[in-house]
Amino acid sequence: MNRVLLAVLVLAGCATPPTPMRVLVQPPAYKVEMTTTRGLGMTPITEAPPGMKVRYIWKTDGGYFLTQNDRTTEIIDLGPETVNEGAKLYWTYEPGEQSALAERPVAISIKTENVKTGKEIAWADFTLVWDGEFFRAKH
């Protein structure tokens, strides 16, 4: 009985914690008046273990996420929280929100989760800051 308890405790201690990951943000600067740009493009840079299906859970406390349907080029509003399979998203905001968003950093978080178990395997947090002219990612 003690050996079983010890084995369980040892295995629990070996569970790997979620690892930090990177998010590629392009273009490096954005404001809504840039008519040729959908928003700040955000692509997660991480590798799932071989054979593991993962999902990416995105959240922001200001503005919202968009995606583009590649077949129809339709822009789809995803809101301030969304889940995807790792495709590039865009962050944007409504023109009337700029003043309020510029007063504080906008928080962005993303976590990678194993679809089968729900276990978090990677994460990233960063902010978007207003530099007086544009929003920029600050990692």
C-alpha positions in Angstrom: 0.0 0.0 0.0 2.8 2.5 0.9 4.5 1.6 -2.4 1.4 2.5 -4.4 1.0 5.8 -2.6 4.7 6.6 -3.1 4.3 5.8 -6.9 1.3 8.0 -7.2 3.1 10.9 -5.4 6.2 10.5 -7.6 4.2 10.4 -10.8 2.2 13.5 -9.7 5.4 15.4 -9.1 6.6 14.5 -12.6 3.7 16.1 -14.4 5.1 18.8 -16.6 3.8 22.3 -16.0 2.6 24.3 -19.0 5.5 25.9 -20.9 5.7 29.5 -22.2 5.2 30.0 -25.9 5.6 32.8 -28.4 3.1 34.7 -30.4 4.2 36.3 -33.7 2.5 39.7 -34.0 2.5 41.3 -37.5 2.3 44.1 -38.5 4.3 45.4 -35.5 2.0 48.5 -35.1 -1.7 49.0 -35.8 -4.5 51.6 -35.5 -8.0 51.1 -36.8 -7.6 53.9 -39.4 -5.2 51.6 -41.4 -7.7 50.6 -44.0 -5.5 48.0 -45.7 -4.9 46.1 -42.4 -7.5 44.0 -40.6 -5.7 44.3 -37.3 -2.7 43.1 -35.4 -2.1 39.6 -36.8 -1.4 37.0 -34.1 0.0 33.5 -34.8 0.9 31.1 -32.0 4.5 29.7 -32.2 4.5 26.3 -30.4 4.8 22.6 -31.1 2.3 20.1 -29.8 3.7 16.6 -29.0 3.4 14.3 -32.0 -0.1 12.9 -32.4 -1.7 15.3 -29.9 -4.6 17.4 -31.1 -4.6 20.8 -29.5 -6.8 23.9 -29.4 -5.8 27.5 -28.7 -7.9 29.6 -26.3 -7.5 33.3 -26.8 -8.7 36.1 -24.5 -8.4 39.9 -24.5 -9.7 42.5 -22.1 -10.1 45.2 -24.8 -11.0 45.1 -28.4 -11.8 41.8 -30.1 -10.5 39.1 -32.4 -11.2 38.6 -36.1 -10.4 35.8 -38.6 -10.7 35.6 -42.4 -12.4 32.8 -44.3 -9.6 31.9 -46.8 -12.1 30.7 -49.5 -14.5 33.6 -49.4 -12.2 36.3 -47.9 -15.1 37.1 -45.5 -14.0 38.7 -42.2 -15.5 37.0 -39.2 -15.9 38.8 -35.8 -14.9 36.3 -33.0 -15.4 38.6 -30.0 -13.0 39.0 -27.0 -12.7 35.2 -26.4 -12.3 32.5 -29.0 -10.9 29.1 -29.6 -9.2 27.9 -32.7 -6.7 25.3 -34.0 -3.7 27.6 -34.3 -4.7 29.7 -37.3 -3.7 33.3 -37.4 -6.1 35.7 -35.7 -6.4 39.5 -35.8 -6.9 41.9 -32.9 -8.8 45.1 -33.6 -11.2 47.5 -31.9 -14.0 49.9 -32.7 -12.9 53.5 -33.6 -14.8 54.9 -30.6 -12.8 52.7 -28.2 -9.4 54.0 -29.0 -9.2 56.6 -26.3 -10.3 54.2 -23.5 -8.0 51.4 -24.8 -5.0 53.8 -25.1 -5.3 54.7 -21.3 -4.1 51.3 -20.2 -2.4 48.2 -21.6 -4.7 45.7 -23.3 -4.1 42.2 -22.0 -3.9 39.3 -24.4 -3.6 35.7 -23.3 -3.5 32.4 -25.1 -3.2 28.9 -23.9 -2.7 25.7 -25.7 -4.8 22.8 -24.5 -4.9 19.1 -25.2 -8.3 18.5 -26.9 -8.7 15.0 -25.4 -7.7 15.7 -21.8 -8.3 19.5 -21.5 -4.8 19.8 -20.0 -3.0 23.1 -20.6 0.4 22.4 -22.3 1.6 26.0 -23.2 0.7 29.6 -22.6 1.5 33.2 -23.4 0.5 36.5 -22.0 1.4 39.9 -23.4 0.0 43.4 -23.6 -0.8 45.9 -26.4 0.2 49.4 -25.6 -0.6 52.7 -27.2 2.5 54.6 -28.2 0.7 57.9 -29.0 0.2 56.8 -32.6 -0.2 53.0 -32.8 -0.9 49.9 -30.7 2.1 47.7 -30.3 2.7 44.3 -28.7 4.9 44.4 -25.6 6.1 40.9 -24.7 
